[in-house]
Amino acid sequence: MSIRNAVIPVAGLGTRLLPATKSQPKEMLPVGKKPIVQYIIEELHLCGIERALFVTGRGKSSIEDHFDDDPDLIRTLREAGKEDLLEELQYERMGVHFLYTRQRRQRGLGDAILCAEHFAGDEPFVVALGDSIIGRHKPSLIVQRLIAAFEAHEASCAIAVEEVPMDQVSMYGVVKPASDSEVFEITDLVEKPKREEAPSNWAIAGRYVFAPSLFSAIKQTGFDHRGELQLTDAIRLMLREGKRVVGVRLPREEKRYDIGNFESYFETFVEFALTDPEFGPRLRQHARELLK
Ligand code: UTP
């Protein structure tokens, strides 16, 4: 069986990136030359995804505009002989079909994914968080490896994980691995644990594959103290029901870039800009001068 459907939740308020996100989605912020969502679509396309459902919210319509055809722009670029740019902007030509639904109230990631229930139907699906890029200039194949592990282990959930320094575990969902192999069973997971309570330093890295049974787990999950339905709570429930959850490690060269806070957004932008094949060399020189 191959998995062709992906859900990309992009409805979050992005309060940690205010004022940048006051009137534009954080998922549309540029990293180097492209907005974040474009990296995600390129990654998913490479992994065989054919239908991508964005779970959007108020103020997120620029995401739809970005992937829409723009006849005036196409004509202008064609007349100017900019065929290379034209090619890059024709997303539908990639063979990915874009769909959109709306999370009416921002009640957490679990609630956002629940909006995709009818889209997923009774087939397994990928979830790619809208605020994480995986890999730098070369898109990652982690989703393919997640799908392979999900199928080989007859799992209900496969999660990409990345090793983080112990003093950063409180920023992430953290898993408890049953072994130290590349693909391992997960026996527990905790959302943003205190350092002393963390079951490991393997953090959830924003890419998942789920069986449709996730939806009933989300529905049984209660809202937390902030009024949000947490995805990690729903996965925990699946574990308690005896369902198999596996983790797949991200190799170092397929690092996750989380752009959800300014510190990592700045670092990500600088890293992508400094390594841009066209503008990187000049920028490196400029940075050296600034740092003198
Ligand atoms: P975050 O956990 O970073 O939440 O979302 P957020 O609300 O966007 O950001 P802050 O905490 O206010 O700064 C992770 C991903 O899940 C989506 C976000 O759009 C982001 O891509 N999300 C989050 C939703 O779609 N709906 C939600 O209710 C929450």
Residues whose N, C-alpha, C, O or C-beta is under 5 A from the ligand:
A	BS01	UTP	P9 V10 A11 G12 L13 G14 T15 R16 L17 V55 Q106 R107 G108 L109 A112 L129 G130 D131 G260
